[in-house]
Amino acid sequence: MMFDPKDLLGWIKDKLRSCIKDRQLIMRAGGETSFVNFSVKLQWACIVLMCGVLAVFGFLSHSFLNQQASLEVEKSRTRQVEDDYKRLLDHLDQYKSSVVSATNELRRTETELRRIFGQNESLRKTLLSKESDLQVTQKQRDQAQSSSLELSEQLQSLGRDLKRISGKNNSLEMHINSLRGVLAIAKVENEEIAAARSALDRRIWQLHNDLKSSKSRNIYLEGHLDNLEGNLGQVKADLRQVLRERQTIRTENNILSAQVDRLNATLGRIEADHSEQFEAFYDQVQARTNLLEKIIRRTGIDMADLLPVPEGMLRGQGGPFIPVHPDFYTLDSEPEFPVLEKIRAAAGRWQQVENVFLSMPLVTPVKHYYVASRFGRRRDPFNGRWARHEGLDLAGPMKQHVFAAASGVVTFAGWRANYGGLVEIDHGNGIVTRYGHLYKVTVKKGEQVAVGDKVALLGNTGRSTGPHVHYEVRYKDKPLDPYKFLRATRDVQ
């Protein structure tokens, strides 16, 4: 048996005809009975209206979910950019530490060279002192040689004296027989000669001892001179070793300097790349901030009054990037990175502007409306006189939902003269919205509401000529044109 769609459609129509019939609602009040007829057309119209409302609600829900998904994707991208920024900062810190370690190594090498130079200076001073000692020793040797010559001359003189005395003794022995008469005189003369001889013997012994001590002193001085010559050779060998080590250290220092230059060049390239990325990120943040500020300014709010630019924050800078050479700053002070400071300041400014933007009433409080009366000067609808209208009258179907135009706290929910049913919401930063002439208020004072939450039903209460919502936007208790906020909504979309 084949399935026929026409039969199914006919069966559905028959079921609907059997369910949808002319109906009548009986109402009794005060002993009187009234009847309300619900025709088939009216029932079909209600069903079609409900289907349309459900379709619109589904479409808006789908749009809201898509917008939320887009916001989540944007937040994830922002978090990813922040993580990349943190990783770049970590890499930069690593490069800084490597450069600092290389610089410390160079400092240690310089300290070692200075120590070796100090040793060279001390060795040079020692060598000079040894040379002065050698000169003193040479003087002493010359003096010893002169003393030896004097002693030799004295010995020669004593030899001549001895020869003379020996001649006298011989002459005395030859003439002793002839001189017996003058024995007394000869004995006295002999005693004198004996005494002189003994004195001469003591003098000769003393001179002999002095000669021995001079010879030993000369031998000691010659040995000391040999030792000094050996020490001088050792000092020269040490000096040659120090010079070779100094040359080796100079070579290593040149190699380290070349490595430091390569590291500085690499660091310069990396800093240039990072700075370009930071500049691009800064431009993106600045562009988004400028866009949000532009939208907020279109609402009529002065950004300088609402969110002034922090003192010291520069706007509109530019120019080519030229990295700073390490020779231009000392190791005791860290180099400055104005790009990072600009990014931090711009990110903070963006966060502030975004918070203000999210608190701005940029959402239409009703879905189905037309503007019945604008903000500003108008003819009063009751007495026809010129008056100031501090809001925007959005006329629409009775009892439709009224939504919060932005997140905030309900500061008033109830009845107020001329406004009728009224809801007042404080959005922070001095911004307040009012919704008047409401049929029913569905929130309470102190309740926290989010953008798009239902706060009331549209009505015709208070000083009103028909169903509408009187929508006000106030900044520091001064009324602003709500139409500017609704027009700014198109920029947001």
C-alpha positions in Angstrom: 0.0 0.0 0.0 1.5 3.3 -1.1 1.5 6.3 1.3 -0.2 9.4 -0.1 0.8 12.8 1.4 -2.5 14.2 0.3 -4.4 11.8 2.4 -2.2 12.7 5.4 -2.8 16.4 4.8 -6.5 15.9 4.5 -6.5 13.9 7.7 -4.7 16.7 9.5 -7.1 19.3 8.2 -10.1 17.2 9.4 -8.5 16.9 12.8 -7.9 20.6 13.0 -11.5 21.3 11.9 -12.8 19.0 14.5 -10.6 20.7 17.2 -11.1 24.3 16.1 -14.8 25.2 16.2 -16.7 28.3 17.1 -16.5 28.7 20.8 -18.2 30.9 23.3 -16.9 32.1 26.7 -19.6 32.8 29.3 -18.7 35.5 31.9 -20.9 36.3 34.9 -20.3 39.3 37.1 -22.8 41.1 39.5 -25.7 38.9 38.5 -25.2 39.7 34.8 -24.1 37.2 32.2 -22.1 38.2 29.1 -20.8 36.1 26.2 -17.6 36.4 24.3 -17.5 34.6 21.0 -14.3 33.0 19.6 -14.8 32.4 16.0 -12.7 30.0 13.9 -10.9 32.9 12.2 -10.0 34.4 15.5 -8.7 31.1 16.8 -6.6 30.7 13.6 -5.3 34.2 14.0 -4.3 33.5 17.6 -2.5 30.2 16.5 -0.7 32.0 13.7 0.3 34.9 16.1 1.6 32.4 18.6 3.6 30.6 15.9 5.0 33.9 14.8 5.9 34.9 18.4 7.6 31.5 18.8 9.5 31.9 15.6 10.6 35.4 16.5 11.6 34.2 19.9 13.5 31.3 18.4 15.3 33.6 15.9 16.2 36.1 18.7 17.4 33.2 20.9 19.5 31.9 18.0 21.0 35.4 17.4 21.7 35.8 21.1 23.4 32.5 21.3 25.5 33.3 18.2 26.5 36.6 19.7 27.5 34.9 22.9 29.5 32.4 21.0 31.2 35.2 19.1 32.0 36.9 22.4 33.5 33.7 23.8 35.6 33.3 20.7 36.8 36.9 21.0 37.6 36.4 24.7 39.5 33.2 24.0 41.5 35.1 21.3 42.2 37.8 23.8 43.4 35.3 26.4 45.6 33.7 23.8 47.1 37.0 22.9 47.7 37.7 26.6 49.4 34.2 27.0 51.6 34.9 23.9 52.5 38.3 25.5 53.5 36.6 28.8 55.6 34.0 26.9 57.3 36.8 25.0 58.1 38.5 28.3 59.5 35.3 29.7 61.8 34.9 26.6 62.9 38.4 27.0 63.8 37.9 30.6 65.8 34.8 29.6 67.7 36.7 27.0 68.3 39.4 29.6 69.7 36.9 32.1 72.0 35.4 29.4 73.3 38.8 28.6 73.8 39.6 32.3 75.6 36.3 32.8 77.9 37.0 29.8 78.6 40.5 31.2 79.3 39.1 34.6 81.8 36.6 33.0 83.4 39.5 31.2 83.6 41.3 34.5 85.3 38.3 36.1 87.7 38.1 33.2 88.5 41.8 33.6 89.1 41.3 37.4 91.4 38.4 36.6 93.3 40.5 34.1 93.6 43.3 36.6 94.9 40.8 39.2 97.5 39.5 36.7 98.5 43.1 35.9 98.8 43.8 39.6 101.1 40.7 39.9 103.1 41.9 36.9 103.5 45.3 38.6 104.5 43.7 41.9 107.0 41.5 40.0 108.4 44.5 38.2 108.8 46.3 41.5 110.5 43.2 43.0 112.8 43.1 39.9 113.7 46.7 40.4 114.4 46.1 44.1 116.6 43.1 43.2 118.4 45.3 40.7 118.9 47.9 43.4 120.2 45.2 45.8 122.6 44.0 43.0 123.9 47.6 42.6 124.4 47.8 46.4 126.1 44.4 46.4 128.3 45.6 43.6 129.2 48.7 45.6 130.0 46.5 48.6 132.1 44.2 46.3 134.0 47.2 45.0 134.5 48.4 48.6 135.8 44.9 49.6 138.2 45.0 46.6 139.4 48.4 47.6 139.8 47.1 51.2 141.8 44.1 49.9 144.1 46.5 47.9 144.6 48.6 51.1 145.5 45.4 53.1 147.9 44.3 50.4 149.6 47.7 50.5 149.8 47.5 54.3 151.2 44.0 54.1 153.8 45.2 51.6 154.6 48.0 54.0 154.9 45.6 56.9 157.2 43.4 54.8 159.5 46.3 54.1 159.4 47.2 57.8 160.3 43.5 58.6 163.2 43.6 56.2 164.4 46.9 57.7 164.1 45.4 61.2 166.0 42.3 60.1 168.7 44.4 58.7 169.0 46.3 62.0 169.2 42.9 63.9 172.0 41.8 61.6 173.8 45.0 62.1 173.3 44.8 65.8 174.6 41.2 65.9 177.6 42.3 63.8 178.3 45.2 66.1 177.4 43.5 69.4 180.9 43.0 70.4 181.7 46.6 69.7 178.7 47.8 71.4 179.0 46.0 74.7 179.9 49.3 76.3 176.5 50.6 75.4 174.7 47.4 76.5 172.3 49.2 78.6 171.3 51.4 75.8 171.2 48.4 73.5 169.0 46.4 75.9 166.6 49.3 76.2 166.6 49.6 72.4 166.1 45.8 72.1 163.2 45.9 74.5 161.7 48.7 72.4 162.2 46.7 69.3 160.6 43.6 70.9 157.7 45.6 72.0 157.4 47.1 68.5 157.7 43.6 67.0 155.0 42.2 69.2 152.7 45.1 68.3 153.6 44.5 64.6 152.7 40.8 65.1 149.3 41.6 66.6 148.7 44.1 63.8 149.7 41.4 61.2 147.3 38.9 62.9 144.5 41.3 62.9 145.2 42.2 59.3 145.2 38.5 58.5 141.9 37.9 60.2 140.5 40.9 58.4 141.7 39.5 55.1 140.0 36.1 55.9 136.7 37.8 56.8 137.0 39.9 53.6 137.5 36.8 51.5 134.5 35.0 53.2 132.4 38.2 52.7 133.5 38.3 49.1 132.6 34.6 48.7 129.2 35.2 50.3 128.6 38.3 48.1 129.6 36.3 45.0 127.1 33.5 46.1 124.4 36.0 46.8 125.1 37.6 43.4 124.7 34.2 41.8 121.4 33.6 43.7 120.2 37.0 42.6 121.1 36.2 39.0 119.2 32.9 39.3 116.2 34.7 40.9 116.3 37.2 38.1 116.2 34.4 35.5 113.2 32.8 37.4 111.5 36.2 37.5 112.1 36.7 33.7 110.7 33.2 33.1 107.7 34.0 35.3 107.3 37.3 33.4 107.4 35.4 30.1 104.8 33.0 31.4 102.6 35.9 32.6 102.9 37.5 29.2 101.9 34.3 27.5 98.9 33.9 29.9 98.0 37.6 29.2 98.1 36.9 25.5 95.9 33.8 26.0 93.5 35.8 28.2 93.4 38.6 25.5 92.5 36.0 22.9 89.8 34.5 25.1 88.5 38.0 25.8 88.3 38.7 22.1 86.4 35.5 21.6 84.0 36.4 24.4 83.6 39.9 23.0 82.7 38.4 19.6 80.2 36.1 21.3 78.8 39.0 23.2 78.5 41.0 20.0 76.7 38.1 18.3 74.4 37.8 21.4 73.7 41.5 21.3 72.9 41.4 17.6 70.6 38.4 18.2 69.0 40.2 21.1 68.6 43.3 19.0 66.8 41.3 16.3 64.6 39.6 18.8 63.8 42.9 20.5 63.0 44.4 17.1 60.6 41.5 16.3 59.1 41.7 19.8 58.7 45.4 19.5 57.0 45.1 16.1 54.6 42.5 17.6 54.0 44.7 20.6 53.4 47.7 18.3 50.9 45.7 16.3 49.1 44.5 19.4 49.1 48.0 20.8 47.6 49.3 17.5 44.8 46.7 17.8 44.1 47.6 21.4 44.2 51.3 20.5 41.9 50.8 17.5 39.3 48.8 19.6 39.5 51.4 22.4 39.0 54.3 19.9 36.0 52.4 18.3 34.4 52.0 21.7 35.1 55.6 22.7 33.7 56.8 19.3 30.5 54.8 20.0 30.2 56.2 23.5 30.8 59.8 22.3 28.0 59.3 19.7 25.6 58.9 22.6 26.3 62.4 23.7 28.4 61.6 26.8 31.7 63.4 27.2 34.5 60.7 27.5 36.8 63.2 29.2 34.3 63.6 32.0 33.2 60.0 32.2 36.6 58.4 31.9 39.5 60.8 31.6 42.8 59.7 30.1 45.3 58.9 32.9 48.0 61.5 33.5 51.2 60.6 31.6 49.4 58.4 29.1 50.5 59.5 25.6 48.2 59.1 22.6 49.1 59.1 18.9 52.8 58.2 19.0 54.8 56.6 16.2 58.1 56.4 14.3 60.6 53.8 13.3 61.9 51.3 15.9 65.7 51.6 16.7 66.9 49.2 19.4 69.1 50.6 22.2 72.8 49.4 22.1 73.9 47.9 25.4 76.8 50.4 25.6 74.2 53.2 26.1 73.1 52.0 29.5 74.8 50.7 32.6 74.4 47.2 34.1 73.2 48.7 37.4 70.1 50.1 35.8 67.7 48.0 33.7 66.8 49.3 30.2 63.4 50.8 29.8 60.8 49.4 27.4 58.3 52.2 26.7 56.4 49.9 24.3 55.5 47.5 27.2 54.5 50.5 29.3 52.3 51.8 26.4 50.7 48.3 26.0 50.0 48.1 29.7 48.5 51.6 29.7 46.5 50.9 26.5 45.2 47.5 27.9 44.2 49.2 31.1 42.4 52.0 29.2 40.7 49.4 26.9 39.5 47.5 30.0 38.1 50.6 31.5 36.4 51.7 28.3 35.0 48.2 27.7 33.5 48.2 31.2 31.9 51.6 30.6 30.7 50.4 27.2 29.1 47.3 28.6 27.2 49.5 31.1 25.9 51.8 28.4 22.2 51.4 27.5 22.6 50.5 23.9 19.8 47.9 23.6 16.2 48.9 22.6 13.9 48.4 25.6 11.1 47.0 23.4 11.0 44.9 20.3 8.0 46.2 18.4 7.7 49.9 18.5 7.6 53.2 16.6 8.8 56.5 17.8 5.7 58.5 18.8 7.6 61.5 20.4 11.3 62.5 20.3 13.6 64.0 22.8 13.6 67.8 23.3 11.1 70.6 22.6 7.5 69.5 21.7 3.9 70.4 22.0 2.3 68.9 25.2 -0.3 66.3 24.1 -2.7 67.4 26.8 -2.6 71.2 26.8 -0.9 72.0 23.5 1.7 74.2 25.1 5.4 74.0 24.4 7.2 71.8 26.8 10.5 70.0 27.2 10.4 66.2 26.6 13.2 64.5 28.5 12.8 61.1 27.0 11.7 59.1 23.9 8.1 57.7 23.6 8.2 54.2 22.0 4.6 53.2 21.1 3.8 49.6 20.6 1.4 46.8 21.4 -0.2 46.7 24.9 1.5 44.5 27.5 4.5 43.6 25.4 7.7 43.0 27.4 10.0 45.8 28.4 13.6 44.9 28.7 16.6 46.4 30.5 18.7 48.4 28.1 21.9 47.5 30.0 23.0 45.7 33.2 22.5 47.4 36.5 20.6 47.6 39.8 16.9 48.6 40.1 16.7 51.7 42.2 12.9 52.3 41.9 10.1 49.9 41.0 6.5 51.2 41.5 4.2 54.0 40.9 5.2 57.7 40.5 3.1 60.7 39.6 2.9 61.5 35.9 5.1 58.5 35.1 2.5 55.9 36.2 4.2 52.5 36.5 7.9 53.3 36.6 11.2 51.3 36.7 14.5 53.1 37.3 17.8 51.2 36.8 21.3 52.5 37.8 24.0 51.2 35.4 27.0 52.8 37.1 29.2 55.6 36.0 26.4 58.1 36.7 24.1 56.5 34.0 20.4 55.8 34.8 17.5 54.7 32.6 13.8 55.1 33.3 10.9 53.2 31.8 7.5 54.9 32.4 3.7 54.4 31.8 4.1 50.6 32.5 1.2 48.3 32.8 2.9 46.0 35.2 6.3 46.1 37.0 8.0 42.7 37.2 11.2 43.6 39.2 11.8 44.8 42.7 14.0 47.6 44.1 17.6 46.4 44.7 17.3 43.6 42.2 20.3 43.0 39.9 19.3 42.8 36.2 21.3 42.0 33.1 21.0 43.5 29.7 17.8 42.1 28.0 16.1 41.0 31.2 12.4 41.6 31.4 11.5 44.3 33.9 7.9 45.3 33.1 5.0 45.2 30.6 4.2 48.1 28.3 1.1 50.0 29.4 -0.9 53.3 29.4 -0.7 54.4 33.0 0.0 57.9 34.4 0.0 61.0 32.2 -0.4 59.1 28.9 -2.6 59.2 25.8 -2.0 55.6 24.6 0.1 52.4 25.0 3.8 53.3 25.0 6.9 53.3 27.1 8.5 56.6 28.1 12.2 55.8 27.9 14.7 58.1 29.5 18.5 58.1 29.7 20.1 60.3 32.4 23.8 61.0 33.0 24.6 62.6 36.4 20.9 63.4 36.7 20.9 65.3 33.3 18.7 64.0 30.5 20.3 62.7 27.3 18.7 61.9 24.0 18.0 58.1 24.0 17.8 58.1 20.2 21.5 58.7 20.1 22.0 55.5 22.0 19.6 53.6 19.7 21.5 55.0 16.7 24.8 53.9 18.3 23.4 50.4 18.5 23.7 50.1 14.7 27.4 50.8 15.1 27.7 48.1 17.6 25.9 45.6 15.3 
